[in-house]
Amino acid sequence: MKHGQFSESTTPTATGFSPGFASLGLEASLLTTLEALGYEEPTPIQREAVPPLLAGRDLLGQAATGTGKTAAFALPMLQRIGHGSRMRPSALVLVPTRELAIQVGEAVQRYGKELRVTALSVYGGQAIGPQLYALKRGVDIVVATPGRALDHIRRGTLKLQHIQIVVLDEADEMLDMGFADDLDAILQQTPDTKQTALFSATMPPRIRSIARQHLHNPVEITIAKEPVKAGTAPRVKQTAYVVARPHRAAALARVIDVAGAKSALVFCRTRLEVDDVTVMLTARGYKAEAIHGGMSQGQRDRVMQSFKTGQTELLIATDVAARGLDIPHVSHVINYDLPSSAEVYVHRIGRTGRAGREGEAITILDPREQRLLRSIEQHTKARVVVLPIPTVTDLRLKQVDRVQTAIEEVLKEGRLETFRALVERLSAACPETDVAAAAIKLLVRAQGGERPEQEIPAAPIRSHDDVGRPIRDTGRSSGRPHGSFAGAKHQPAARMRRGGREAGMARVYIGAGREAGIRPGDLVGAIANEAKVRSSVIGAIEIEERFSIVDVPESMAHSIIDVLGRAWIKGRKVPVRLFRD
């Protein structure tokens, strides 16, 4: 099988397990968990990585965020640890950010539920007391950012002599954030007999050097970017909205509300997500139906017939269930989860814009998946416009516009005699404008226009250079498109320069510079992991001979200064204060 291909089998086995996952060598308890979580079949990285990791081989894997890497290393790690000596901790997973540490830790807990394997996420910016207590009590798997892991190692609270498996996840991001020395220091403390897996979206020489030093005869896996010939991608309008994971469902609902999608296909990664999204959209008044591999053929046929005849507005599906569906009138394809390859993305969005009709493809994107979307954009040779999540005001205006259009169409049709008589009766007591306004209010209310709505927080949008490295956050513009991921370097209108720095930013003085070997990545890593700050909100960095200056949001400046003043940067404590011009 070529890298990046999915299996064609969609029929569950007699036990209910997906034949794809069962064929990887995973034991029944893990298959039961995957079934309960709604996973239908492995992604390419899971197909390629799980068997050699189960066999105890070291692994060097190149795959982008969003391709299923966490399950690819977590499932074999859980199976091997679950039947080992259980000397604690048995496995260490190193990740670049606190957000990823939390995400991976939660995933490991979910997958390992049946095996009773425990996991602990350890990262900067979190109270250290609970971490000390949990480590003393004992856990099987530690998921940590490098800085906090090294802190615990030096305290003697994280002991690595029994570590059987080490995973470096998103290794290129860790190097970009200045963690190279920390990684070396940590890996030198682990047993030579350990199994090591390294995953990275790119393979620069620095990653190859780490692999040569710390991996032994590794299996090398590259989830190839699927070649898509120019012109094969459907000519549809393609947009993406970047939103943090906790706000994904709200963003999906908002996008559908604003788009006015009445014949949309919404793709999710798992059966569980399909069911949850269907319940959520139905509660908002949409005629939504689910279709996935856990349904009988009779159920699928009924759902498809309802969608084709227009009785169902929104069809929520997994890729497996949507294979072979012939639906000629889909107005929108919405990716609730970004697919793991350009090939799957093109296949999904090809279901709209058929037969000369206009179509629209929308992707709800996790901030960490931006690199994968850029890769998809490059290989489809098609532009994906990144937009800010519509505000509540945007939604209200769109609803009023739709009502106006509907009223204008009814006025053109005429035949209003019956209703005109009612208006005349009501106008005897109230002005005609008030009567019309009351009728419009009823119409807006019927369309959910008076439903309480909350603003959805903006997520950081990252531009990239020509090799896919993040440049800096482009912020959120005033309702304007952020542009395309294809090398866009957009300067937001919302952050104008004022007196040498961006509006809303403060300058922080750090008493160490080039003389101490300080690099931008060192400062970004220290702030991001110790002060609970996303690296994307950090502004300009100036490194002088004996000091450095970093632009940070004014609202965060004092807390960052307080945390950095107690932290170690390049092995020493340094003075940190507000910089006064």
C-alpha positions, 0 to 999 in steps of 0.5 A: 500500500502506498503512503497516504492511502486508505483501505477500501474495506468499510464492513465491520467484522463479526465482533464489530471491530474495524478490520483496519484496526484489527489488522494492525495487531492491536489487542481486543481491549484497545479495539473495544475502546476505539470502537466505543470512541467511534473510530472507523479505520486507521489513518495512513500514519497509524497503518504504517507506524503501529506495527513496527512500534508494537514490534519494539522498533525505533521509528522516525516518522514525518507527518503533519499535525492532524494526521492521527499521530497521537493514536499512532504512537499511543496505541502501541505504547499502551499495549506494550506498557500494559503487559510489561513490568509496570515500573513507573514511569514506563514512558515519556512523551515530549511535546512543544506546548502546554496545549499539546501536553494536555491534548496528548495526555487526555488522549492517552487516558481515553485510549488506555482506559481498558488497560488501566494505564495512567498518564500525567501531563506536566507543563510550565505555568501550572502549579507544581504541587499537584505534579509533585504529588502525582509523580510521587504516587506513580504514573505509567506515562508522563507527557511533558514539555521539555522545560518542565520535564528537565525541572522535575529531573533536576529536582529528582521528582521525575526518575527516568531509569525505568523508561521503556519508551520515549516519544518526541512529538512535533520535534521540529516545533520543539527545536524552533522554540529553542529546546534542543539543549533540553532534549539532549539533556533529557534523552541522556538520562534515559536508558540505552535500551529504550524504544524511541519514536520521533515525529516531525512535520519536516525533516531538516538536518537538525532533526536528522542529527537527533535521529542519528544520535538517539535512534537505533536502526529506526524504521523511517515513515513518510506520509507522502503529500498526495500529488494532485494534478493541477486542475483536478481540484473542483472549482469551488470557493474554499475558506477556512476558519481558525478556532481553538478546539473548545470552540469548534462546535460553536464555530461550526454552528455559527458558520452554518448559520451565516452561510445559510446552508440548506444542502450541506455535507459535514465531515467528521473524523469519528462516529462519536463526533458525527452523533454529537454534531448531529444532536447539536445542529438538530437542537439549533433547529436544523434538519440534520441526519447522521450517517456512519459505519455503525449504521445498518444499510437500511438506515443509511438508505433512509437517511440518503433518501431524505437528504436527496429529496430535501427533507434533510438539510445537513448530512453529517458523515464520516469519510467511510460512510460517504464513499460512493455517495452520489449527491448532485445538489450539495451546496456546501461541504464543511470539514469539521475535522481537517482530513489527513491528506490532500487526496481526501480533502479533494475527494470531500470538496469534490462533492459540491460545485457539480454540473456547473453549479456554484459550491463552497468548501469550508474548513473548521481548523485547529490552530495547530493544523495550519501547517497541514492546511498549507500543505493541502493548499500547495498540492491542490494548487487552489487558494484557501481564504482564511476568514475570522469567525463571524461575530454575533453582529455579522450573524444578525445582519446576515439574518436580516439580509435573508429576511429582506430577500425573502420579503422582496421575492414574495412582493414580486409574486403578488397574490397578497390580498388575504394578508393585505386585509389583515394588515389593514385591520391591524393598522387601525390600531397601530402604524403600518410600519409597526405592523410590518416590523412585528411581522418581520420580527416573527419571521426572524424569530422563526429562523432562530434570529432571537436565540442568545449567542456568544462571541467566539474567541479569535484564534491566532493565524500564522503565516509561513515562510517558503519552507513552512516555518511559522513567521508570526501571528497575523492577528485578527483583522476587522472582518477582512480575509486573512488571505491564503496560506500560500506564503501569505505575509499579512499585516493586520489592520488591527495592530498599527505601529505606535511609537516603535511598537504595535498598539496593545503591546508592551516591551519586556526587558530581559537581562540576557542577550547574545553574550549569553547565547540567547536566541529568539527560540529560547525566549519564545519557549520560556514565555510560552511554556512558563507563562501560559502564553501562546507563542503566536501572541508574542510580537517582535524580539530584539536581541542585543549583546547583553539584553533582549526586548520582547513585545508581549500583549499589555494585558499579559505583561505583568504576569509574564514578567512575574513568571520569567523573573522566577524562571531559568533561561539558558541555565540561569536566572536573569532580571526581567522588567518593563522596558521604558523607551 
